[in-house]
Amino acid sequence: MLNIAINLRKKYNRISELLDLTQQMEDCISRNDMVSFKILLAMRTDVLLEIEKIDENREEILTALEPQKAQRAKYYMQKDAVIADDIPAEDLKIYSTFMDCKSVAAKLISIDKMLSKKICGDKSFYKK
């Protein structure tokens, strides 16, 4: 279970890095600096690929766990999980880190939507 919490912390760190890059991209757009924007976009792609590998690694960890522990871990990686007062510390760590990831991802998506609409207009991914 500790490996799941560690994996989620790695994901949180990468999502935070992605948020920072996206905020820098937003600054580039406001300055009309497309050269820096393209560099940041490439860097962002690399981070997204790292996040994908982290997610794949987490699935491998879950598969290797005892079924009961894997089920518990999956449960605490849901935003609507019910947290009891007597929850084990490792489960609480999984839930809190998962929720941290969700929070940063929500900020990221908000900025990403705005950038996509600004750059792509009616062809924005978020317009669909």
C-alpha positions in Angstrom: 0.0 0.0 0.0 2.9 2.3 0.7 4.0 1.9 -2.9 0.7 3.2 -4.1 1.0 6.3 -1.9 4.5 6.9 -3.2 3.3 6.4 -6.8 0.5 8.9 -6.3 3.0 11.4 -4.8 5.1 11.1 -7.9 2.0 11.7 -10.0 1.2 14.8 -7.8 4.7 16.2 -8.4 4.4 15.7 -12.1 0.9 17.2 -12.3 2.2 20.2 -10.3 5.1 20.5 -12.8 2.5 20.3 -15.6 0.5 23.1 -14.0 3.6 25.3 -13.7 4.5 24.7 -17.4 0.9 25.5 -18.4 0.9 28.7 -16.4 4.2 29.7 -18.1 2.5 28.9 -21.5 -0.3 31.3 -20.5 2.3 34.0 -19.8 3.8 33.4 -23.2 0.5 33.8 -24.9 -0.1 37.1 -23.1 3.3 38.3 -24.4 2.7 36.8 -27.8 6.0 34.8 -27.4 5.3 31.7 -29.6 8.9 30.6 -29.5 8.9 30.1 -25.8 5.3 28.7 -26.0 6.4 25.9 -28.4 9.4 25.0 -26.1 7.1 24.8 -23.1 4.6 22.8 -25.1 7.3 20.2 -25.9 8.3 20.1 -22.2 4.7 19.6 -21.3 4.4 16.7 -23.6 7.4 15.0 -21.9 5.7 15.4 -18.5 2.5 14.0 -19.8 4.3 10.9 -21.0 5.9 10.6 -17.6 2.5 10.8 -15.9 1.3 8.0 -18.3 4.2 5.8 -17.2 3.4 6.5 -13.5 -0.2 5.5 -14.1 1.0 2.3 -15.8 3.3 1.6 -12.9 0.5 2.1 -10.4 -1.6 -0.5 -12.3 1.3 -3.0 -12.0 1.5 -2.3 -8.3 -2.2 -2.9 -7.9 -2.1 -6.1 -9.8 0.7 -7.4 -7.6 -1.2 -6.6 -4.3 -3.4 -9.0 -2.5 -6.9 -8.6 -3.9 -8.3 -7.2 -0.7 -5.6 -4.5 -0.5 -5.9 -3.7 -4.2 -9.6 -3.2 -3.7 -9.0 -0.9 -0.7 -6.5 1.1 -2.6 -8.8 1.5 -5.6 -11.6 2.6 -3.3 -9.5 5.3 -1.7 -8.6 6.6 -5.2 -12.1 7.8 -5.7 -13.2 11.3 -4.9 -16.4 10.1 -3.2 -14.7 7.6 -0.9 -16.1 7.7 2.6 -13.3 8.3 5.2 -13.9 6.8 8.6 -12.2 8.0 11.8 -10.3 4.7 12.2 -8.9 4.6 8.6 -5.4 3.2 8.5 -2.7 5.8 8.0 -1.6 4.2 4.7 -5.1 4.3 3.3 -5.5 7.9 4.4 -2.3 8.8 2.7 -3.5 7.2 -0.6 -6.8 9.2 -0.3 -5.3 12.5 0.6 -2.6 12.3 -2.1 -5.3 11.3 -4.7 -7.4 14.3 -3.7 -4.3 16.5 -4.0 -3.8 15.2 -7.5 -7.4 16.0 -8.4 -7.2 19.5 -7.0 -4.1 20.4 -9.0 -5.5 18.7 -12.1 -8.7 20.8 -11.8 -6.6 24.0 -11.8 -4.6 22.7 -14.7 -7.7 21.9 -16.8 -9.1 25.3 -16.2 -6.0 27.1 -17.6 -5.7 24.5 -20.4 -9.3 25.2 -21.5 -8.6 28.9 -21.6 -5.4 28.4 -23.6 -7.0 26.0 -26.0 -9.9 28.3 -26.7 -7.5 31.3 -27.1 -5.2 29.5 -29.6 -7.6 27.2 -31.4 -10.9 29.2 -31.2 -13.8 27.1 -32.6 -11.4 24.2 -33.2 -10.5 23.9 -29.5 -10.5 20.5 -28.0 -12.8 21.8 -25.3 -15.3 23.1 -27.8 -16.4 19.6 -28.7 
